[in-house]
């Protein structure tokens, strides 16, 4: 027996060392995952990537880690690595949700994962599970209210999604150290709702703050310009439209810049037409017809002034109505170039 005792002692010491080593590896993986996740949350994807990769290499069995890796790999155009990470993330996130303690963030990640994998039924199912658990929850953080809004959006429930984004913005405003990326996304979503509802000053403020919080995110200068244009902040609108370079909005931005120049000469837009009808109350067809009539009125008044049968004041009055109608058309998000060319008054705007 005594001959075997040293070997047994040695084996036990080796096993203990292995257990301790594994424990240290797990601890290191946890620390790397935690620090990588924190950097990910703040939009520092370059800093997060090596930490998350380290956590994965050291055996982290964490769906969040692999979801975050997939997101970053996608940003970097590494499609194969993104796909592999998603394949690992799915079962781990499903396992986590099976626990009654899973936070809303996990439901959000799983839903987004299925969306990226184009698994529509699974996506809607994951979203529904998250909504059932957290939809009526009180005192959610700004981040979780944003995630709840996304779950509603994944289900196509736009009204509830918009309401959650608005609540998220209100919650973020009260937090001392809000997540800048999610706050930015909530502001962008809520700002778009404000823009569609003609709450232009609110839209401009939120969209501008969204950009300041996350300047690396794709930014629609044109959309922000429309918000400032709608709020009659002509200088602010011009500054934004002048920076537009994307092909989709470049020509419209050029029309918008010319419109701003005309409106500034005319001391800003009026909100009623020549019959004192509020512009915002016109339906689109009536507004389009009013634009054509106003363009004809501008041409007639200019001809009359040129032959001394009219006055410059009359010309300015007609121009202000026409350019105010154009302003209303644009802030509704309607393309002005196509309408102006087909109706024959593009030269009045671009001149």
Phi, psi and omega in degrees: 000320183294333180292332183268345186297315180300321179298318179295318178298319180296317180297319179296319179295321178297317179297317179298317179298319179296318178297317179296321179297317178296322178296318178296321179296317178296321179294317178297319179298318179296318179295318179296319179296318181295314180290321178296319178296322179295318178293322178300315182299332182263007175084009178270075187288327177294321178287329182285325189304307182296330179289317179293321177296322177297316179299317180294319181294331181268013170094019179298122177259070189228115180299328179297317180302312183288327175297313181296320176299316180300318180299314182292318178300321176299316179301326183268005178074024181259075190297319182296315179295323178297316180296316180298320180292322178294321179298326178282326185291320187306301181299325181292320178291320177299318178297321180293321181292333178298339175278137180292349183265003182298130180283169180301326181304322182291319176298321179296313180299316182294319178297314179296324178299312179295326176299314180294331178275000180060037175258087191296313182295316179296322179299311181295324179294316178296319178298318181296320179298319178293320180294318180298325182277324189241354185301327181256011183291146178259156173059036173289149177289167176302319180298316182288327175294324175297314180297322177297319176300321177295321179298316176298320181295319178300331178272357180078023181258078190299321183294317179289327176297312180298320179296321179292320178297320179296317177296325178297316179300315179298320179291316180301322182299336182265350184275144182286324182223070183291152174298115188294328182288310181291325176299316179299316181293322178295318178298318180297315180295315181291324178295323177295321176298317178299319180298316179294332181267009179063027171266073194291320181297316177296318180298314180299317180297315183290317181293324177293317179293323177303316180293320180294324180289328185219070185294347179278346181288152175303127186241132175266094177302325182296316179298316178296323177298319178298321179298316179290324177297316180297328178277006182061026172271082189292320179294317179297319179296315181298320180299322181283315180298326182292344180265353183293128179232346183289143187299326183298323188245358188300311182294318178299322179294325178293319174299317181297320178297318177295321177300316179301317179300316179297314183296324179294322177294332182261013178064037173090168183281157169259156183259006178228158178268189184295338177264012179067026176271132178300129182298320185291344180271352178285142171283170187298319181296318179294321180295318180296320178293320178297324178297314179298316180294320181293324177297316177298321180295323177296315181298315180297316183294325178291320177297318179295320179293324181293331180258015178063022176263355179221177183243160177294328178297321179294320178299313181297323178297315180292321179295320181296321177296314182298312183287335174289321175295320177297318177302313180297320180298316183290319184287349171279357181084016181273140179290123184273327183301308182300316181294317182294320180292316182291333181264355173081024178233021178300325182295333178291328182275312187281351183296000000 
